[in-house]
Amino acid sequence: MTWKEWLKYGIYKKLWSLTPINRPFTYWLRDTWHRLEGIWIIGLVAIGALLGHWLWDLIFWFLLVFALGYIAGHLFWGKEYIPNQRGE
């Protein structure tokens, strides 16, 4: 790869092309997930437990707002509205 080719790359490709792995970060993360799945699960559960312990009130409100938005999205912005629509 020449310097001029590198300048044409997007920011993401420039970043991962400079790393020693020389592959997209998402590929590297996927490989580590499949090789070290147990460690990933333990780490993610530990992070969730710590955040839940320290930020419970904040997390609770974020989850509540997300759930309400999710429900509203399905009720009001799902499929095209058809007046007096009947079930299939």
Order of alpha helices (4+ residues) and beta strands (2+ residues): alpha-alpha-alpha-alpha-alpha
